[in-house]
Amino acid sequence: MNKQEFLAKLQTNLSGLPEKEVQDSLGFYSEMIDDRMEEGLSEEDAVREIGSAEDIAKQIISETPLIKIVKDKINPKRKIQAWEIVLLILGAPLWLSLMIAVFAIILAAYVSIWAVVISFWAVFVSLIAVALCGIGVGAGLIWNNHILSAFLLIGTSFVCAGLSVFCFYGCKAATKGIILLAKKIIFGIKNSFMKRKKTA
């Protein structure tokens, strides 16, 4: 694949992004190819060394803030007519309340997911606290000659300490999973806005 084919494919994959972002990315990768060619690589080798246009486009899309994509999408490309402004004002009680409701639902879902993860971490911290306190109280019971109670308490503390290890790995996996899910959701929202722009 030569430079022009690579840039054309990259432009196609980035076509839903704001025009300035697309042009900046094309200029950056064009210059990168030129730099590699100046170092002695052939045009095809320089393009191959950069990577596939699809992977680069995915990375650029994931790094582009969602607000930029949405702002570019909702900015009017033509002057708004007076009757459109009147309709927007008259319809504001309806569309504004719907928008607030949708935002509240999305925020509630997001907070609920993170609340579950936070509760897992709270269980982990509780197990650690129970283990440490149990060992301390157990040592005090040994000091006061309550040997059987002390061993029971210390044994329970070690069980809690062991459970906390399993809980830690579970919490870590759950946190990574939620972060990955959030990234995929944001990437999906970006793609949906970009597809709308392509069809518009």
C-alpha positions in Angstrom: 0.0 0.0 0.0 1.4 3.4 -1.0 1.1 6.7 0.9 -1.9 8.0 -1.0 -3.9 4.7 -0.5 -3.1 4.7 3.2 -4.1 8.3 3.7 -7.3 7.7 1.7 -8.2 4.7 3.8 -7.4 6.6 7.0 -9.6 9.5 5.9 -12.5 7.1 5.2 -12.2 5.6 8.6 -12.1 9.0 10.3 -14.8 10.6 8.2 -17.2 11.0 11.1 -14.8 13.1 13.2 -14.6 16.9 13.0 -12.9 18.0 9.8 -10.1 19.7 11.7 -9.3 16.5 13.6 -9.3 14.5 10.3 -6.9 17.0 8.6 -4.6 17.2 11.6 -4.4 13.4 11.7 -3.8 13.1 7.9 -1.1 15.7 8.1 0.6 14.0 11.0 0.7 10.6 9.4 1.7 12.0 6.0 4.7 13.7 7.7 5.5 10.5 9.6 5.6 8.5 6.3 7.8 11.2 4.7 10.2 11.1 7.7 10.6 7.3 7.4 11.2 7.6 3.6 13.9 10.2 4.3 15.5 7.6 6.6 15.9 5.3 3.6 12.7 3.2 3.7 10.6 2.7 0.6 7.1 4.2 0.5 5.5 0.8 1.0 7.8 -0.2 3.9 7.2 3.2 5.6 3.5 2.7 5.4 3.7 -0.9 6.6 5.9 0.2 9.6 3.2 2.7 10.7 0.5 0.0 11.0 -3.0 -0.5 9.5 -5.2 2.5 8.8 -8.1 0.8 10.7 -6.1 0.4 13.9 -4.8 3.9 13.8 -8.3 5.2 13.2 -9.6 3.3 16.2 -6.9 4.8 18.4 -7.6 8.3 17.1 -11.3 7.9 17.7 -10.8 6.6 21.2 -8.5 9.5 22.1 -10.8 12.2 20.6 -13.0 13.6 23.4 -16.7 12.7 23.0 -17.6 16.4 23.6 -15.7 17.4 20.4 -17.6 14.8 18.3 -21.0 15.8 19.8 -20.3 19.5 19.5 -19.4 19.1 15.8 -22.5 17.1 15.3 -25.0 19.5 16.9 -23.4 22.7 15.5 -25.7 24.0 12.8 -24.2 24.0 9.3 -26.7 26.7 8.2 -28.3 29.7 9.8 -31.3 28.8 12.0 -34.6 30.2 10.8 -36.9 32.3 13.0 -39.7 29.7 12.9 -37.2 27.0 14.0 -36.2 29.1 17.0 -39.9 29.6 17.9 -40.5 25.8 17.7 -37.4 25.2 19.9 -38.6 27.6 22.5 -42.2 26.3 22.5 -41.1 22.7 22.6 -38.5 23.3 25.4 -40.7 22.0 28.2 -41.0 18.7 26.4 -37.5 18.2 24.9 -35.7 19.7 27.9 -37.5 17.5 30.4 -36.8 14.4 28.2 -33.2 15.3 27.9 -32.9 15.7 31.7 -34.6 12.4 32.2 -32.3 10.6 29.8 -29.3 12.2 31.4 -30.5 11.2 34.9 -31.1 7.6 33.8 -27.6 7.3 32.3 -26.0 8.9 35.4 -28.0 6.6 37.7 -26.9 3.5 35.8 -23.3 4.7 35.8 -23.4 5.5 39.5 -25.1 2.1 40.3 -22.4 0.1 38.5 -19.6 1.9 40.3 -21.5 1.6 43.6 -21.3 -2.2 43.2 -17.6 -2.0 42.6 -17.2 0.3 45.6 -19.2 -2.1 47.8 -16.8 -5.0 46.8 -13.8 -2.9 47.9 -15.6 -2.1 51.1 -16.0 -5.8 51.8 -12.3 -6.2 51.1 -11.4 -3.4 53.6 -13.8 -4.9 56.1 -12.1 -8.3 55.9 -8.7 -6.8 56.4 -10.0 -4.7 59.4 -11.6 -7.8 61.0 -8.4 -9.8 60.5 -6.2 -7.1 62.1 -8.6 -6.4 65.0 -9.2 -10.1 65.6 -5.5 -10.8 65.9 -5.0 -7.8 68.3 -8.0 -8.8 70.5 -6.8 -12.4 70.4 -3.4 -11.4 71.7 -5.2 -9.5 74.5 -7.2 -12.6 75.3 -4.1 -14.7 75.5 -2.6 -12.1 77.9 -5.7 -12.5 80.1 -5.5 -16.3 80.0 -8.6 -16.9 77.8 -6.6 -19.3 75.6 -9.5 -21.1 73.8 -11.4 -17.9 72.9 -8.1 -16.3 71.8 -7.3 -19.2 69.4 -10.8 -19.2 68.1 -10.6 -15.5 67.4 -7.2 -15.6 65.9 -8.2 -18.6 63.7 -11.2 -16.6 62.4 -8.9 -13.6 61.8 -6.7 -15.8 59.6 -9.7 -17.0 57.7 -10.8 -13.4 57.1 -7.2 -12.5 56.0 -7.3 -15.4 53.5 -10.7 -14.4 52.2 -9.4 -10.8 51.8 -6.8 -12.1 49.3 -9.4 -13.7 47.1 -11.6 -10.6 47.5 -8.8 -8.4 46.4 -8.3 -10.2 43.1 -12.1 -10.2 42.6 -12.3 -6.5 43.2 -9.4 -5.8 40.9 -11.0 -7.8 38.1 -14.3 -6.2 38.6 -12.7 -2.7 38.5 -10.8 -3.5 35.3 -14.0 -4.9 33.8 -16.0 -1.8 34.6 -13.3 0.5 33.2 -13.2 -1.6 30.0 -17.0 -1.6 29.8 -17.1 2.2 30.2 -14.5 2.6 27.5 -16.5 0.4 25.1 -19.7 2.3 25.8 -18.0 5.7 25.2 -16.4 4.3 22.0 -19.9 3.0 20.9 -21.5 6.4 21.5 -18.7 8.1 19.5 -19.2 5.6 16.7 -23.0 6.2 16.7 -22.5 10.0 16.4 -19.9 9.5 13.6 -22.3 7.2 11.7 -25.1 9.8 12.0 -22.7 12.4 10.6 -21.7 10.1 7.7 -25.4 9.5 6.7 -26.3 13.2 7.2 
